[in-house]
Each structure stands twice: as C-alpha cells, then as structure tokens.
Amino acid sequence: MTEADYEEHGAAQLRHGFDIGPMYVLEVTRSGTVRYEEWADQDFNTPLSPSKTMLSVSQTRALELLTRLTNGDLEYLRQQPWQIL
C-alpha cells in the first residue's frame, strides 16, 4: 500500500450493539492507537462515558480487544488500562 492508502484508510472500526439500546465502538489505527466508546443509542447522540484510549498497542493486542468486543465481553474491555485523553 502507498502512504496515500494509509492516510485514507488509517483506522478500522468495529461496532457492537443492538437495534434499540447501547452501542459500543472500538477503533484501531495503523499507528497502534485504540479508542473505546460507549453510547446510549445507535445515533451516537448520548455518550455513556468519556472516550477512552490506549497508545502503542500491538497488532496482537488490538486483535484481542476487537475479538472481545465481537464476543460482547464488555466487562473485560471496561477493565483495561484506558486513558481518558
């Protein structure tokens, strides 16, 4: 991939939620930053908590976090060493 490709597609995002109810979002950037958000609704109108971030996350660790969200393991995600930036 070229540098332009990396700039255009700099992050992957996974959403886990329900038709009516909360939405949980993990975003992983190519530089190893992971952001976790919890929202009260599908429209991202009401945050349930501040956005949380981890820096310098390895690809293996990022995949683990994405897999945990896929499996709905929200308690595991909430207990991680997030920073509020």
Secondary structure, 3 states (H helix, E strand, C coil): CCHHHHHHCCEEEEEEECCCCCEEEEEEECCCCEEEEEECCCCCCCECCCCEEECCCCHHHHHHHHHHHHCCCHHHHHCCCCECC
